[in-house]
Amino acid sequence: MPGQESNEEKRCNKRIHKSPTRPNRIQMETQKQHKRPRRSKLPGPGSLGGLKTLRFFERDLDKRTAYNLALKPRLAIDTETEGLDYRKHKLRLVQLCTDEGRVYIIRNPRGKNTSPNLHDVLLSYIPTKVFHHAMFDLRFLKAGMRIEPAGAIECTKVMMKIVKPDKKSGIGSLLGNMLKIHLPKLDIDYSKWNEPVLTHDQLLYSAGDVLYLGKALDKLKEQANQDQYRTYLRAMDVCTRMASLQVEGYTDLFDYEQNSYKVNLEHRNWWLNPS
């Protein structure tokens, strides 16, 4: 009769719709080999006081995040590198933090073609950019990303030296003296930022370097008198210009003695002819 299946048709349909067999052990091992590498475990909000969120990016920010960050009135910025020489050692991390305590870590950023969204944030004039030891970070950003951050550049280290000359100007001393905050002591290798998976302590350390810079700067400005603040503004103008000149190879312009012609030529060719 119409609408009824024969016994043979039922058996055929049953074979067609039979659920697939489970993969054997070899198939399962092959699937394991093709899994994505394990991602770094991000520190939770309770790991550092004031840390709201922490996001980790390879190479670049996504467009939406970059757009939102470019509209912020102020960003704290820090870098992690393989060493202290911007010609020999690579820029490995750039950390950004908003005044709300949201931290963004970008690993292995490069120039405009590789990291266009981070590039745009750093070139935006809207956020004031707060560093600790701006000279160091500005040199590595120019050498590693071929960029000079735009807008107002602030430095808690320079301000600390002017307002509190009797205190040490390192990040630990700054936060301890100005905010009574003591960062946890972490056992990490400060040059190994390119491991396949960053450790929890590495991420915690890099987040702690930017999380409190805005508050520390505000506290220093409250305690600075007019002369000190005027000196600070002049120092920051020199800092940004000097960092740019040094990376371009003009390292002896204000020294009494001149570097050898060979050294000067090597420094300037390094900038003009990147490998």
VMD Tcl script that draws the C-alpha trace (Angstrom):
set ca {
  {0.00 0.00 0.00}
  {1.11 3.59 -0.66}
  {2.94 5.16 2.32}
  {4.09 1.86 3.74}
  {7.71 0.65 3.58}
  {8.61 -2.92 2.79}
  {10.76 -4.87 5.24}
  {13.71 -4.60 2.82}
  {13.38 -0.79 2.64}
  {13.30 -0.56 6.45}
  {16.49 -2.61 6.75}
  {18.19 -0.42 4.11}
  {17.20 2.83 5.83}
  {18.39 1.48 9.15}
  {21.85 0.78 7.70}
  {22.03 4.26 6.14}
  {21.12 6.12 9.36}
  {23.23 3.94 11.60}
  {25.37 6.08 13.95}
  {29.06 6.27 13.04}
  {31.46 3.93 14.75}
  {33.68 5.26 17.55}
  {37.24 6.16 16.49}
  {39.87 3.60 17.26}
  {42.95 4.32 19.39}
  {45.13 5.37 16.42}
  {42.49 7.85 15.26}
  {42.20 9.31 18.76}
  {45.99 9.75 19.07}
  {46.07 11.48 15.67}
  {43.35 13.88 16.80}
  {45.34 14.71 19.95}
  {48.38 15.62 17.89}
  {46.39 18.21 15.93}
  {44.88 19.98 18.92}
  {45.76 23.64 19.37}
  {48.52 24.44 21.88}
  {47.31 25.00 25.40}
  {46.68 28.70 26.10}
  {48.16 30.55 29.03}
  {46.02 30.46 32.14}
  {45.04 34.05 32.82}
  {45.17 35.39 36.36}
  {41.75 35.91 37.89}
  {40.44 39.29 39.08}
  {41.44 38.46 42.67}
  {45.10 37.89 41.80}
  {45.93 41.62 42.01}
  {43.89 44.17 43.89}
  {42.05 46.35 41.39}
  {42.49 43.97 38.45}
  {39.07 43.73 36.78}
  {39.91 41.68 33.68}
  {42.98 40.48 31.83}
  {42.96 39.60 28.12}
  {45.79 38.08 26.13}
  {46.41 38.57 22.40}
  {48.94 37.19 19.93}
  {50.41 39.84 17.61}
  {47.51 42.30 17.68}
  {44.32 43.51 19.35}
  {40.99 42.85 17.69}
  {39.35 45.85 16.01}
  {36.57 46.35 18.55}
  {38.98 46.32 21.50}
  {41.33 48.73 19.74}
  {38.48 51.10 18.93}
  {37.32 51.14 22.56}
  {40.84 51.68 23.90}
  {41.49 54.55 21.50}
  {38.53 56.40 23.06}
  {39.80 56.09 26.64}
  {41.08 59.31 28.23}
  {44.17 57.56 29.59}
  {46.10 54.30 29.15}
  {48.98 52.94 31.19}
  {51.55 51.21 28.97}
  {54.52 48.95 29.64}
  {56.75 46.62 27.65}
  {58.61 43.37 28.31}
  {61.72 42.63 26.29}
  {64.43 40.01 25.89}
  {67.05 42.38 27.29}
  {68.05 46.02 27.69}
  {69.52 46.79 24.25}
  {66.84 47.86 21.77}
  {69.15 47.06 18.84}
  {69.93 43.49 19.94}
  {66.92 42.40 21.97}
  {63.36 42.00 20.78}
  {60.17 43.59 22.03}
  {58.04 40.70 23.31}
  {55.05 42.13 25.21}
  {53.09 45.35 25.22}
  {50.74 45.78 28.16}
  {47.88 48.29 28.22}
  {45.69 49.15 31.20}
  {42.64 51.37 31.53}
  {41.81 53.44 34.61}
  {39.09 50.86 35.35}
  {41.70 48.14 35.88}
  {41.28 46.25 32.61}
  {44.60 44.90 31.33}
  {45.38 43.86 27.75}
  {48.59 41.98 26.93}
  {49.80 41.72 23.32}
  {52.63 39.31 22.62}
  {55.15 39.71 19.77}
  {53.68 42.90 18.26}
  {55.40 44.25 15.18}
  {54.82 47.09 12.74}
  {51.75 48.47 11.04}
  {51.25 45.50 8.71}
  {51.40 42.87 11.48}
  {49.79 44.76 14.38}
  {47.62 47.44 12.73}
  {45.10 47.74 15.56}
  {47.69 48.20 18.32}
  {49.51 50.55 15.96}
  {46.38 52.72 15.69}
  {45.87 52.83 19.47}
  {49.45 53.97 20.06}
  {49.10 56.65 17.38}
  {45.81 57.94 18.76}
  {46.04 61.39 20.35}
  {43.07 60.84 22.68}
  {44.50 58.63 25.42}
  {47.19 60.14 27.59}
  {49.87 57.46 27.70}
  {51.41 56.75 31.11}
  {54.69 54.83 31.36}
  {57.08 53.97 34.13}
  {60.56 54.58 32.67}
  {59.18 56.02 29.44}
  {62.64 56.37 27.87}
  {63.09 52.59 27.90}
  {59.61 51.78 26.58}
  {59.61 54.48 23.90}
  {62.92 53.26 22.52}
  {61.74 49.64 22.31}
  {58.41 50.64 20.76}
  {60.19 52.65 18.09}
  {62.78 49.94 17.46}
  {60.34 47.03 17.60}
  {57.23 48.54 15.99}
  {58.74 51.50 14.08}
  {56.37 53.82 15.91}
  {56.42 56.93 18.12}
  {53.34 56.97 20.37}
  {51.29 60.13 19.89}
  {49.57 62.39 22.38}
  {50.60 63.36 25.89}
  {53.36 61.09 27.24}
  {53.71 60.77 31.03}
  {56.32 58.95 33.13}
  {55.97 58.01 36.78}
  {59.71 57.35 37.12}
  {60.66 60.86 35.98}
  {57.97 62.41 38.20}
  {59.13 60.33 41.18}
  {62.70 61.56 40.78}
  {61.53 65.17 40.74}
  {58.94 65.07 43.52}
  {60.57 62.44 45.76}
  {64.32 62.71 45.15}
  {65.06 61.03 48.50}
  {63.23 57.83 47.44}
  {64.16 55.14 44.93}
  {62.34 55.45 41.63}
  {61.80 51.77 40.77}
  {58.28 50.42 40.33}
  {58.31 48.71 43.72}
  {59.43 51.83 45.57}
  {56.96 53.97 43.61}
  {53.94 51.84 44.49}
  {55.05 51.24 48.07}
  {55.70 54.90 48.86}
  {52.86 56.48 46.95}
  {50.05 53.91 47.21}
  {51.18 51.51 49.96}
  {50.87 48.70 47.44}
  {53.41 45.88 47.43}
  {53.47 43.66 44.37}
  {53.88 39.92 45.02}
  {57.41 38.58 44.61}
  {57.36 36.16 41.68}
  {60.03 33.67 40.63}
  {60.17 34.19 36.86}
  {62.76 34.53 34.10}
  {62.45 38.14 32.98}
  {63.72 37.45 29.47}
  {61.67 34.38 28.46}
  {58.53 36.04 27.14}
  {58.36 34.00 23.93}
  {57.65 30.58 25.46}
  {54.74 28.68 23.80}
  {52.74 29.13 27.01}
  {53.36 31.99 29.44}
  {53.08 31.04 33.09}
  {50.48 32.43 35.46}
  {53.26 34.30 37.31}
  {54.60 35.86 34.09}
  {51.16 37.24 33.25}
  {50.65 38.40 36.82}
  {53.99 40.20 36.78}
  {53.34 41.94 33.46}
  {49.84 43.01 34.57}
  {51.16 44.40 37.85}
  {53.58 46.66 35.99}
  {50.74 48.71 34.44}
  {47.80 48.25 36.78}
  {48.60 51.06 39.24}
  {50.55 53.57 37.13}
  {47.62 55.93 36.63}
  {46.87 56.14 40.35}
  {50.54 56.59 41.21}
  {50.85 59.45 38.71}
  {47.77 61.17 40.16}
  {49.26 60.91 43.65}
  {52.58 62.36 42.52}
  {50.85 65.27 40.78}
  {48.92 66.06 43.95}
  {52.20 66.42 45.84}
  {54.14 68.30 43.15}
  {54.49 72.07 43.46}
  {54.37 74.38 40.43}
  {58.13 74.46 39.91}
  {58.38 70.70 40.11}
  {55.56 70.21 37.65}
  {57.07 72.73 35.24}
  {60.37 70.85 35.43}
  {58.53 67.58 34.81}
  {56.91 68.91 31.62}
  {60.27 70.07 30.27}
  {61.84 66.72 31.15}
  {59.12 64.80 29.31}
  {59.60 66.91 26.20}
  {63.30 66.03 26.24}
  {62.57 62.36 26.99}
  {60.35 61.74 23.99}
  {62.65 63.57 21.57}
  {65.79 61.94 22.95}
  {64.32 58.43 22.74}
  {63.48 58.97 19.08}
  {66.91 60.41 18.20}
  {68.78 57.61 19.96}
  {66.94 54.84 18.13}
  {67.66 56.58 14.85}
  {71.35 56.38 15.68}
  {72.07 59.89 16.99}
  {73.45 58.77 20.34}
  {76.27 61.27 20.87}
  {74.72 64.63 19.93}
  {74.98 66.03 23.45}
  {78.13 64.25 24.61}
  {81.40 66.15 25.00}
  {83.24 63.60 22.93}
  {82.03 62.27 19.60}
  {81.61 58.57 18.94}
  {83.82 57.10 16.25}
  {82.56 57.56 12.71}
  {82.24 53.78 12.36}
  {80.03 53.48 15.46}
  {77.79 56.35 14.35}
  {77.48 54.86 10.88}
  {76.56 51.44 12.28}
  {73.89 52.93 14.55}
  {72.31 54.99 11.79}
  {72.42 52.21 9.22}
  {70.76 49.89 11.73}
  {67.73 52.17 11.73}
  {67.70 52.95 8.04}
  {68.18 49.34 6.94}
  {66.16 47.07 9.26}
  {66.79 43.36 8.80}
}
mol new
graphics top color blue
foreach p $ca { graphics top sphere $p radius 0.5 }
foreach p [lrange $ca 0 end-1] q [lrange $ca 1 end] { graphics top cylinder $p $q radius 0.2 }
display resetview
